[in-house]
Structure formats: C-alpha cells, structure tokens
Amino acid sequence: MMWSDHGAWGVGHWLAMSFTMLLIWGLVTALVVWLVRDSRNPHGRPTGEPSQAGRADEVLAERFASGEIDEAEFTRGRTLLHAPGAGS
C-alpha cells in the first residue's frame, strides 16, 4: 500500500547494506585495536625501546656497580641526566 514495490528490496540495496555493515564493523575493530595498543604504550614511545635518559641511567648504574666511577660521579651524572632539558 505505502510501498511502491511491495517491500521487495533489490540486489543493489542488499549489496549496499552488506558493504555498510562491513565498513562499520571494520571501523569498530580498528578503533578497538588502536585503543588497546595505545593503552599499552602510554608515553608514545615505541614499545621495547628505552628512552635515551633511561639507557643512560642504566649505563651510569653499571659503571657505578663495577667500580669505574665513585658515588660523587654517579650522583652528579644522575643530577645532570634528570635536569630539565637533558636527554631530549
């Protein structure tokens, strides 16, 4: 009565609806993957790569532990590493 084609959908309508559903679910999946990856890496650094300051801290600690440097040099090095603008 209100439908001119008596409610029958053509092939074009079904293809458009199927494509739209695939697009929507693809976007939802991409959003979930992006959110999960972003939550695992909150500082924006590539996963598995220590920051330059972090690596320098490790080297400084290793040198102190092996006796290459004394406590004063270790403390001075840490102070310099963690000063504003250092390690950028």
C-alpha positions as CSV (number, residue, x, y, z in Angstrom):
1,M,0.0,0.0,0.0
2,M,2.6,2.6,1.1
3,W,5.4,0.7,-0.6
4,S,5.5,1.1,-4.3
5,D,7.4,-2.1,-4.8
6,H,5.6,-4.1,-2.1
7,G,8.5,-4.1,0.3
8,A,10.8,-6.1,-2.0
9,W,14.4,-4.9,-2.0
10,G,16.6,-5.2,-5.0
11,V,20.1,-6.7,-5.2
12,G,21.6,-3.2,-5.0
13,H,20.0,-2.5,-1.7
14,W,21.4,-5.7,-0.2
15,L,24.9,-5.1,-1.5
16,A,24.9,-1.5,-0.1
17,M,23.6,-2.7,3.3
18,S,26.3,-5.5,3.4
19,F,29.1,-3.1,2.4
20,T,27.9,-0.6,5.1
21,M,27.9,-3.3,7.8
22,L,31.4,-4.5,6.8
23,L,32.6,-0.9,6.9
24,I,31.1,-0.2,10.3
25,W,32.5,-3.4,11.9
26,G,35.9,-2.7,10.3
27,L,35.9,0.7,11.9
28,V,34.9,-0.6,15.2
29,T,37.6,-3.3,15.1
30,A,40.3,-0.7,14.1
31,L,39.2,1.5,16.9
32,V,39.5,-1.3,19.5
33,V,42.9,-2.3,18.2
34,W,44.1,1.3,18.3
35,L,42.8,1.8,21.9
36,V,44.5,-1.4,23.1
37,R,47.8,-0.6,21.5
38,D,47.7,3.0,22.8
39,S,46.8,1.8,26.4
40,R,49.9,-0.5,26.4
41,N,52.2,2.4,25.4
42,P,51.0,5.4,27.4
43,H,54.1,7.6,26.8
44,G,54.1,7.4,23.0
45,R,57.5,5.7,22.8
46,P,58.0,2.7,20.5
47,T,57.5,-0.5,22.5
48,G,60.7,-2.2,23.6
49,E,62.9,0.8,23.1
50,P,64.1,2.5,26.3
51,S,64.3,6.3,26.3
52,Q,67.8,7.9,26.0
53,A,67.7,9.0,29.6
54,G,66.7,5.5,30.7
55,R,69.5,3.9,28.8
56,A,72.0,6.5,30.2
57,D,70.8,5.7,33.7
58,E,71.5,2.0,33.1
59,V,75.0,2.7,31.8
60,L,75.7,5.0,34.8
61,A,74.4,2.4,37.2
62,E,76.5,-0.3,35.6
63,R,79.6,1.8,35.8
64,F,79.0,2.6,39.4
65,A,78.3,-1.1,40.2
66,S,81.5,-2.2,38.5
67,G,83.6,0.5,40.4
68,E,84.5,2.6,37.4
69,I,83.0,5.7,39.0
70,D,82.6,6.7,42.6
71,E,79.4,7.8,44.4
72,A,80.0,11.5,43.8
73,E,80.4,11.0,40.0
74,F,77.3,8.8,40.0
75,T,75.2,11.4,41.8
76,R,76.5,14.2,39.6
77,G,75.7,12.2,36.5
78,R,72.2,11.4,37.7
79,T,71.6,15.1,38.5
80,L,72.7,16.1,35.0
81,L,70.6,13.5,33.3
82,H,67.5,14.4,35.1
83,A,67.9,18.2,34.9
84,P,65.2,20.0,32.8
85,G,66.1,19.9,29.1
86,A,68.6,17.0,29.5
87,G,68.2,13.9,27.3
88,S,65.9,15.4,24.8
